[in-house]
Amino acid sequence: MEKKPELLWIARYDYEPGWILTPHSHDYYQLIYIIDGIGRATIYDEEIIIGQNSILFIAPGVTHGLLGVGESSLQTLDTKFRLDQKSYLADSLDCLPFHIEDTNRCVQKRLDSIRKEGMKKLPFYRTMCDSSMLQILILLCRYQDRSISVISSDSTDNEHIQDPVVLKAVEWMKAHYQENIDITEVGESLGYSAEYLCRKFKQHTNYTPHQYLMRVRIAKAKELLKQPDPPIKEISHMVGFKSIHHFSRIFKEYSGQPPGTWRNKECMAIWKNVTIDPEFVNKDITVTVDGIPPGFATSIAEKPCPASS
């Protein structure tokens, strides 16, 4: 039987502009929920602009910090908890990205209930808090399952974007994604501050500028990974990453698996039936120019998947 997480602490913290949570690490999990405001999170040596309804998910041993950078205070709900590292839940949480969006505020509502329980300390309050935390972690694991198609969608089509500021920034990103750029540079090139650009992006796309840039790069990388020739290391440089290690980590964060695994599965998934209803039998009537089913043609040719290295 899976052990529930052990909730250690929860608090509402407001970081005034310029206030810093000094980079550090610890042996327990931490979940920092952004209620309002804009901050700059540091995860190892990477900086991420975060805003309203963002979640920073910090695993044990991960070096992290936080800085309030907006004109108003950065309002947070900060939670710390332990979890048995041998549990299946811990294995799933290891695959979570550091930065998650709580678009429906499902996590915030449960964190608020935990805080109220902790303040009232009614009978069995610890059990209630641990159970609510377990619900949150399950939601985050489910989020990871759907993030491939929803949060980290390959589509970066900007036809739905109406705001001219965001539209200009998106077009600039798509023209310069191969270069070593950051969000401050995007804003400066267009005459806007990073904070202003972040607010605009969150309002009109529900992504931060950094997230959108990463989505553009990962979408371009997937186009290249479908081709048999470019090695993954070369692809990482072609889409704007300094190293294959950084590229692999971001690719896994946004796609749920390493680029080599994704490339192999992309090859194997072509014409592979995925049956949901066990009583349904699919009749494939598609044929190639040679008059044979595509799957059969591939099996005859024994066409290999592109190399993963």
Secondary structure as the mmCIF struct_conf table of DSSP 4:
data_model
#
loop_
_struct_conf.conf_type_id
_struct_conf.id
_struct_conf.beg_label_comp_id
_struct_conf.beg_label_asym_id
_struct_conf.beg_label_seq_id
_struct_conf.end_label_comp_id
_struct_conf.end_label_asym_id
_struct_conf.end_label_seq_id
HELX_LH_PP_P HELX_LH_PP_P1 GLU A 2 PRO A 5
STRN STRN1 GLU A 6 TYR A 15
TURN_TY1_P TURN_TY1_P1 PRO A 17 GLY A 18
STRN STRN2 ILE A 20 HIS A 24
BEND BEND1 ASP A 27 TYR A 28
STRN STRN3 TYR A 29 ASP A 36
BEND BEND2 GLY A 37 GLY A 37
STRN STRN4 GLY A 39 ILE A 43
TURN_TY1_P TURN_TY1_P2 TYR A 44 ASP A 45
STRN STRN5 GLU A 46 ILE A 50
TURN_TY1_P TURN_TY1_P3 GLN A 52 ASN A 53
STRN STRN6 SER A 54 ILE A 58
TURN_TY1_P TURN_TY1_P4 PRO A 60 GLY A 61
STRN STRN7 HIS A 64 GLY A 68
BEND BEND3 GLY A 70 SER A 72
STRN STRN8 LEU A 74 ARG A 82
TURN_TY1_P TURN_TY1_P5 GLN A 85 LYS A 86
BEND BEND4 SER A 87 SER A 87
HELX_RH_AL_P HELX_RH_AL_P1 TYR A 88 LEU A 93
TURN_TY1_P TURN_TY1_P6 ASP A 94 CYS A 95
BEND BEND5 LEU A 96 LEU A 96
BEND BEND6 PHE A 98 PHE A 98
STRN STRN9 HIS A 99 GLU A 101
TURN_TY1_P TURN_TY1_P7 THR A 103 ASN A 104
HELX_RH_AL_P HELX_RH_AL_P2 CYS A 106 LYS A 120
TURN_TY1_P TURN_TY1_P8 PRO A 123 PHE A 124
HELX_RH_AL_P HELX_RH_AL_P3 TYR A 125 SER A 147
TURN_TY1_P TURN_TY1_P9 ILE A 148 SER A 152
BEND BEND7 ASP A 154 ASP A 154
TURN_TY1_P TURN_TY1_P10 GLU A 159 HIS A 160
HELX_RH_AL_P HELX_RH_AL_P4 PRO A 164 HIS A 176
TURN_TY1_P TURN_TY1_P11 TYR A 177 GLN A 178
BEND BEND8 GLU A 179 GLU A 179
HELX_RH_AL_P HELX_RH_AL_P5 ILE A 183 LEU A 190
TURN_TY1_P TURN_TY1_P12 GLY A 191 GLY A 191
HELX_RH_AL_P HELX_RH_AL_P6 ALA A 194 THR A 205
BEND BEND9 ASN A 206 TYR A 207
HELX_RH_AL_P HELX_RH_AL_P7 PRO A 209 LEU A 225
TURN_TY1_P TURN_TY1_P13 LYS A 226 LYS A 226
BEND BEND10 GLN A 227 PRO A 230
HELX_RH_AL_P HELX_RH_AL_P8 ILE A 232 MET A 238
TURN_TY1_P TURN_TY1_P14 VAL A 239 GLY A 240
BEND BEND11 LYS A 242 LYS A 242
HELX_RH_AL_P HELX_RH_AL_P9 ILE A 244 SER A 255
BEND BEND12 GLY A 256 GLN A 257
HELX_RH_AL_P HELX_RH_AL_P10 PRO A 259 ALA A 269
TURN_TY1_P TURN_TY1_P15 ILE A 270 TRP A 271
BEND BEND13 ILE A 276 ASP A 277
TURN_TY1_P TURN_TY1_P16 PRO A 278 GLU A 279
TURN_TY1_P TURN_TY1_P17 VAL A 289 ASP A 290
BEND BEND14 GLY A 291 ILE A 292
HELX_RH_AL_P HELX_RH_AL_P11 PRO A 294 ALA A 301
TURN_TY1_P TURN_TY1_P18 GLU A 302 GLU A 302
HELX_LH_PP_P HELX_LH_PP_P2 LYS A 303 ALA A 307
#
